[in-house]
């Protein structure tokens, strides 16, 4: 059964993300600064985007090959395109890379999901130490000089995904939230193509800012 309110939340996350990326591009291309409101919208977009991915964790167990191939291809594309744009800050391990790893965990080592989730929640309240190398960058341990336009290590960002997993296990599966929203073909279509939207909206935003310079 498809829950329409999940689709609406996904569209809200995409719109918030688009606004934040537009503001971030303004920050890169001009003297514009990111305000507290911008950062708050960015946080909400990240939280929704990652937690909604967690809600669908079981689909990555059942349809792993197809979904994993899409995420892996998107990860490579994001890294390659961002390297061409700016080699000094290119995306080595962004949100799509994290999703790719999460999909692998969901399929092959699901027993560590809860342990990883609780550890990642704990990591929200501490400052991870810097290292002299970036070998454990995926976990969240980097050199102090490490920079990237988009960086989503397991610690602490798996905690956001874990929220979605908990919501699926203890709210959706148990039927706690039974009320739904009316279906909307445009909302459903956009929600189903959220990965494609993510890949194309940033180049469009950058192009708009470039033409406005």
LUMPANU-183701 format. One line per field, with one value per residue: residue number from 1; residue in one letter; x, y, z of N, C-alpha, C in turn. Coordinates in steps of 0.05 Angstrom, whole numbers, plus 5000, padded with zeros to 4 digits. Example, Ala and Ser with C-alpha at 12.3 -4.5 7.8 and 13.67 -1.06 7.14 Angstrom:
2
resi: (1|2) $
resn: (A|S) $
n.x: (5264|5257) $
n.y: (4886|4955) $
n.z: (5156|5142) $
ca.x: (5246|5273) $
ca.y: (4910|4979) $
ca.z: (5156|5143) $
c.x: (5264|5258) $
c.y: (4934|5001) $
c.z: (5156|5157) $
//
This chain:
213
resi: (1|2|3|4|5|6|7|8|9|10|11|12|13|14|15|16|17|18|19|20|21|22|23|24|25|26|27|28|29|30|31|32|33|34|35|36|37|38|39|40|41|42|43|44|45|46|47|48|49|50|51|52|53|54|55|56|57|58|59|60|61|62|63|64|65|66|67|68|69|70|71|72|73|74|75|76|77|78|79|80|81|82|83|84|85|86|87|88|89|90|91|92|93|94|95|96|97|98|99|100|101|102|103|104|105|106|107|108|109|110|111|112|113|114|115|116|117|118|119|120|121|122|123|124|125|126|127|128|129|130|131|132|133|134|135|136|137|138|139|140|141|142|143|144|145|146|147|148|149|150|151|152|153|154|155|156|157|158|159|160|161|162|163|164|165|166|167|168|169|170|171|172|173|174|175|176|177|178|179|180|181|182|183|184|185|186|187|188|189|190|191|192|193|194|195|196|197|198|199|200|201|202|203|204|205|206|207|208|209|210|211|212|213) $
resn: (X|X|X|X|X|X|X|X|X|X|X|X|X|X|X|X|X|X|X|X|X|X|X|X|X|X|X|X|X|X|X|X|X|X|X|X|X|X|X|X|X|X|X|X|X|X|X|X|X|X|X|X|X|X|X|X|X|X|X|X|X|X|X|X|X|X|X|X|X|X|X|X|X|X|X|X|X|X|X|X|X|X|X|X|X|X|X|X|X|X|X|X|X|X|X|X|X|X|X|X|X|X|X|X|X|X|X|X|X|X|X|X|X|X|X|X|X|X|X|X|X|X|X|X|X|X|X|X|X|X|X|X|X|X|X|X|X|X|X|X|X|X|X|X|X|X|X|X|X|X|X|X|X|X|X|X|X|X|X|X|X|X|X|X|X|X|X|X|X|X|X|X|X|X|X|X|X|X|X|X|X|X|X|X|X|X|X|X|X|X|X|X|X|X|X|X|X|X|X|X|X|X|X|X|X|X|X|X|X|X|X|X|X) $
n.x: (5017|5012|5031|5005|5018|5072|5094|5080|5111|5161|5163|5160|5209|5243|5232|5247|5302|5316|5309|5347|5395|5394|5402|5452|5482|5479|5510|5559|5568|5562|5563|5527|5502|5493|5437|5409|5358|5363|5400|5370|5328|5359|5376|5326|5312|5353|5344|5292|5299|5337|5313|5266|5287|5304|5255|5239|5271|5262|5248|5296|5317|5286|5286|5340|5383|5368|5357|5405|5442|5425|5434|5490|5509|5491|5521|5574|5569|5557|5604|5641|5621|5622|5676|5695|5672|5694|5753|5778|5740|5708|5655|5666|5643|5581|5510|5483|5522|5523|5471|5478|5513|5482|5440|5467|5479|5427|5411|5451|5474|5434|5428|5460|5437|5407|5445|5484|5452|5441|5493|5506|5469|5489|5536|5519|5524|5576|5641|5675|5741|5796|5838|5902|5896|5851|5828|5787|5743|5691|5666|5666|5712|5763|5817|5834|5836|5802|5754|5690|5636|5591|5581|5569|5578|5575|5572|5550|5504|5476|5441|5398|5375|5363|5321|5279|5276|5260|5210|5184|5184|5157|5114|5089|5086|5058|5010|4998|4992|4940|4910|4909|4932|4898|4909|4955|4972|5016|5047|5058|5086|5132|5154|5167|5208|5250|5306|5325|5308|5340|5390|5387|5371|5410|5451|5418|5405|5457|5468|5429|5447|5497|5484|5462|5502) $
n.y: (4976|5043|5100|5163|5209|5204|5213|5267|5290|5278|5310|5360|5359|5359|5409|5444|5431|5448|5504|5515|5500|5536|5584|5572|5570|5623|5644|5624|5648|5703|5760|5745|5722|5664|5659|5650|5630|5606|5565|5536|5518|5487|5447|5423|5403|5366|5331|5311|5289|5248|5217|5200|5167|5126|5106|5076|5030|4975|4965|4967|4921|4883|4897|4902|4899|4931|4982|4992|4995|5041|5080|5074|5088|5141|5162|5159|5193|5242|5252|5255|5298|5340|5344|5363|5412|5437|5419|5423|5421|5379|5329|5277|5242|5244|5256|5219|5180|5162|5140|5098|5065|5054|5025|4979|4960|4952|4909|4867|4866|4873|4865|4900|4949|4974|4979|5011|5055|5074|5086|5126|5165|5178|5202|5251|5285|5294|5319|5295|5271|5301|5271|5251|5237|5218|5168|5144|5172|5160|5145|5192|5214|5257|5296|5360|5397|5380|5391|5397|5404|5375|5332|5274|5235|5170|5176|5236|5223|5177|5173|5205|5175|5131|5149|5148|5093|5075|5100|5073|5021|5025|5059|5061|5005|4986|5011|5059|5111|5123|5157|5187|5226|5256|5227|5253|5262|5290|5299|5247|5229|5262|5247|5194|5200|5224|5217|5228|5281|5304|5299|5332|5383|5414|5427|5459|5501|5523|5538|5578|5617|5627|5651|5697|5727) $
n.z: (5000|4981|5015|5014|5042|5051|5001|4995|5036|5016|4970|4994|5020|4975|4953|4994|4995|4944|4948|4988|4962|4920|4948|4970|4923|4910|4950|4934|4884|4892|4936|4974|5036|5078|5116|5183|5176|5125|5137|5172|5140|5106|5141|5154|5104|5095|5138|5128|5076|5085|5126|5101|5063|5096|5112|5069|5072|5070|5017|4991|5006|4981|4927|4910|4870|4824|4847|4874|4833|4807|4847|4854|4804|4801|4843|4824|4779|4805|4834|4792|4760|4797|4806|4757|4760|4806|4827|4877|4916|4907|4907|4946|4981|4984|4996|4963|4958|5010|5013|4977|5005|5049|5026|5012|5064|5084|5053|5059|5110|5152|5207|5235|5234|5276|5316|5291|5283|5335|5352|5316|5331|5381|5364|5348|5390|5402|5384|5331|5328|5291|5241|5214|5163|5110|5109|5137|5122|5105|5151|5180|5199|5187|5157|5184|5144|5105|5054|5022|4977|4989|5040|5072|5120|5153|5209|5233|5202|5191|5231|5218|5176|5206|5238|5201|5192|5243|5245|5204|5225|5275|5271|5218|5204|5248|5243|5267|5249|5214|5181|5117|5061|5004|4940|4890|4825|4805|4850|4865|4820|4820|4869|4859|4824|4850|4855|4803|4799|4839|4815|4770|4787|4812|4771|4740|4774|4782|4729|4721|4758|4736|4687|4705|4723) $
ca.x: (5000|5028|5022|5008|5031|5101|5100|5078|5135|5184|5162|5167|5238|5256|5228|5265|5329|5320|5312|5373|5416|5394|5415|5480|5495|5481|5533|5583|5571|5560|5570|5505|5509|5472|5425|5400|5335|5374|5412|5348|5315|5378|5374|5300|5314|5371|5331|5270|5309|5350|5295|5248|5302|5303|5228|5238|5293|5254|5247|5323|5322|5270|5293|5366|5400|5359|5360|5433|5455|5418|5448|5518|5514|5487|5544|5597|5563|5559|5632|5655|5612|5631|5705|5698|5663|5714|5769|5787|5718|5689|5640|5677|5623|5557|5486|5477|5541|5513|5448|5488|5524|5458|5426|5483|5475|5399|5409|5469|5480|5412|5429|5475|5423|5400|5470|5495|5434|5445|5520|5505|5454|5508|5556|5508|5529|5605|5657|5693|5769|5809|5860|5923|5890|5822|5822|5761|5725|5663|5655|5664|5738|5778|5837|5822|5836|5783|5731|5674|5610|5570|5594|5549|5589|5557|5569|5526|5481|5460|5420|5374|5364|5352|5295|5260|5274|5243|5183|5173|5180|5140|5090|5075|5080|5039|4986|4993|4983|4922|4899|4926|4925|4888|4930|4959|4988|5041|5063|5067|5106|5156|5165|5178|5231|5265|5335|5329|5304|5364|5413|5385|5364|5434|5462|5399|5410|5483|5465|5414|5464|5518|5473|5454|5527) $
ca.y: (5000|5068|5121|5188|5230|5201|5227|5296|5297|5277|5334|5382|5357|5367|5438|5457|5427|5466|5531|5517|5499|5562|5603|5565|5579|5653|5648|5618|5666|5731|5767|5738|5705|5645|5668|5628|5618|5589|5541|5520|5505|5466|5425|5409|5389|5343|5312|5298|5273|5224|5200|5188|5145|5105|5095|5056|5012|4947|4963|4962|4892|4867|4904|4912|4903|4954|5007|4996|5003|5069|5096|5073|5104|5169|5170|5164|5217|5266|5257|5264|5325|5360|5347|5380|5439|5448|5396|5427|5417|5360|5312|5250|5225|5261|5243|5195|5159|5150|5123|5074|5048|5045|5004|4954|4951|4942|4883|4846|4865|4887|4862|4921|4974|4987|4986|5033|5077|5085|5098|5151|5185|5187|5219|5278|5301|5297|5328|5274|5282|5302|5253|5261|5226|5216|5139|5138|5194|5150|5144|5219|5222|5269|5316|5386|5413|5368|5407|5386|5417|5358|5311|5260|5210|5153|5190|5228|5225|5153|5177|5215|5152|5114|5160|5138|5065|5073|5108|5051|4997|5029|5075|5052|4976|4981|5024|5081|5134|5111|5177|5192|5250|5248|5224|5274|5249|5305|5294|5219|5227|5275|5231|5170|5208|5242|5215|5243|5309|5312|5300|5354|5409|5430|5439|5480|5524|5534|5551|5602|5636|5634|5669|5722|5742) $
ca.z: (5000|4979|5033|4999|5057|5048|4976|5000|5052|4998|4953|5011|5023|4950|4950|5014|4985|4920|4959|5002|4942|4906|4966|4972|4898|4912|4967|4919|4861|4898|4964|4990|5059|5087|5141|5201|5163|5104|5149|5184|5117|5097|5160|5150|5078|5099|5156|5114|5054|5095|5141|5082|5051|5116|5112|5047|5074|5062|4988|4982|5012|4962|4899|4914|4846|4808|4862|4880|4808|4802|4866|4849|4779|4809|4860|4806|4764|4822|4839|4767|4752|4816|4802|4734|4768|4825|4837|4904|4935|4894|4925|4948|4996|4989|5005|4946|4965|5035|5006|4965|5026|5066|5011|5016|5092|5086|5039|5066|5139|5166|5236|5248|5230|5301|5330|5276|5288|5362|5353|5301|5347|5401|5351|5344|5414|5406|5362|5322|5326|5265|5237|5196|5137|5104|5104|5150|5114|5103|5178|5191|5210|5165|5164|5189|5119|5086|5046|5001|4975|5000|5055|5089|5131|5169|5234|5247|5185|5191|5252|5204|5163|5227|5246|5182|5198|5267|5237|5188|5242|5298|5264|5194|5205|5269|5236|5286|5233|5194|5163|5094|5045|4978|4920|4870|4805|4802|4874|4863|4799|4829|4891|4847|4808|4867|4849|4778|4806|4854|4797|4750|4797|4818|4747|4731|4792|4775|4703|4726|4771|4717|4666|4718|4731) $
c.x: (5017|5015|5027|5021|5061|5109|5100|5103|5160|5186|5169|5198|5253|5254|5246|5294|5335|5325|5339|5396|5417|5408|5445|5495|5498|5505|5559|5589|5570|5568|5547|5515|5486|5462|5418|5376|5343|5384|5390|5333|5333|5377|5348|5300|5330|5357|5309|5280|5321|5331|5275|5261|5301|5276|5225|5259|5286|5253|5275|5332|5309|5278|5321|5381|5393|5365|5389|5448|5450|5433|5478|5525|5512|5511|5568|5593|5566|5588|5647|5647|5622|5661|5710|5691|5684|5729|5777|5766|5698|5677|5651|5657|5600|5533|5479|5497|5533|5489|5457|5498|5501|5443|5441|5479|5447|5397|5426|5476|5459|5414|5444|5461|5418|5425|5482|5478|5439|5473|5520|5489|5473|5528|5546|5517|5559|5618|5677|5721|5779|5832|5880|5919|5860|5813|5795|5740|5696|5650|5651|5690|5755|5801|5822|5819|5816|5760|5716|5647|5588|5584|5575|5561|5569|5551|5571|5501|5465|5437|5395|5360|5350|5325|5273|5255|5255|5214|5169|5166|5159|5115|5075|5067|5058|5012|4978|4981|4966|4911|4919|4917|4914|4910|4931|4979|5016|5059|5075|5090|5133|5170|5178|5204|5249|5295|5341|5327|5329|5387|5411|5381|5388|5447|5444|5403|5436|5482|5450|5431|5486|5508|5465|5479|5533) $
c.y: (5025|5089|5149|5210|5229|5215|5257|5305|5297|5301|5358|5383|5367|5398|5454|5454|5445|5495|5535|5517|5524|5583|5597|5573|5609|5660|5644|5639|5696|5736|5760|5719|5687|5654|5644|5614|5599|5563|5523|5504|5482|5442|5409|5392|5363|5322|5297|5279|5247|5205|5187|5165|5121|5091|5073|5035|4984|4944|4958|4934|4875|4873|4916|4919|4928|4980|5013|5006|5033|5088|5097|5090|5134|5179|5177|5189|5242|5272|5267|5292|5346|5364|5365|5409|5452|5425|5399|5422|5396|5340|5283|5231|5242|5244|5218|5173|5145|5132|5097|5054|5037|5023|4977|4943|4939|4914|4861|4844|4880|4885|4884|4948|4988|4996|5011|5058|5090|5098|5125|5173|5196|5206|5247|5296|5304|5308|5306|5285|5282|5282|5265|5251|5225|5187|5131|5159|5185|5150|5172|5229|5232|5286|5343|5403|5402|5387|5393|5400|5401|5334|5299|5234|5195|5166|5220|5223|5200|5155|5188|5192|5134|5123|5149|5108|5060|5080|5086|5027|5001|5047|5064|5022|4970|4996|5047|5105|5124|5132|5183|5217|5240|5246|5247|5263|5263|5300|5266|5216|5239|5258|5206|5175|5227|5241|5231|5273|5319|5316|5324|5381|5426|5442|5462|5505|5538|5549|5577|5624|5646|5655|5696|5738|5764) $
c.z: (5000|4997|5020|5015|5057|5022|4980|5016|5034|4980|4969|5015|4998|4946|4969|5005|4962|4929|4972|4982|4925|4923|4969|4946|4898|4929|4952|4897|4868|4927|4983|5013|5066|5114|5159|5189|5141|5116|5161|5162|5107|5115|5157|5125|5082|5116|5142|5092|5063|5110|5122|5067|5070|5117|5091|5049|5065|5032|4976|4989|4990|4933|4898|4888|4830|4822|4868|4856|4802|4821|4861|4825|4785|4825|4843|4789|4780|4828|4815|4759|4771|4814|4778|4742|4786|4838|4866|4925|4924|4914|4925|4961|5003|4997|4989|4952|4991|5030|4994|4986|5043|5052|5013|5044|5095|5075|5052|5096|5155|5197|5250|5246|5256|5317|5317|5281|5315|5365|5339|5316|5369|5389|5346|5367|5420|5381|5355|5319|5297|5265|5218|5168|5134|5099|5116|5145|5114|5130|5190|5202|5186|5176|5168|5164|5098|5080|5023|5001|4988|5014|5076|5100|5148|5196|5230|5229|5183|5212|5239|5190|5183|5237|5227|5186|5222|5261|5222|5207|5264|5294|5241|5196|5226|5265|5255|5272|5210|5174|5141|5080|5018|4958|4900|4850|4802|4826|4873|4843|4807|4851|4880|4832|4824|4862|4824|4783|4820|4834|4778|4762|4803|4793|4737|4748|4786|4749|4706|4738|4752|4697|4678|4726|4711) $
//
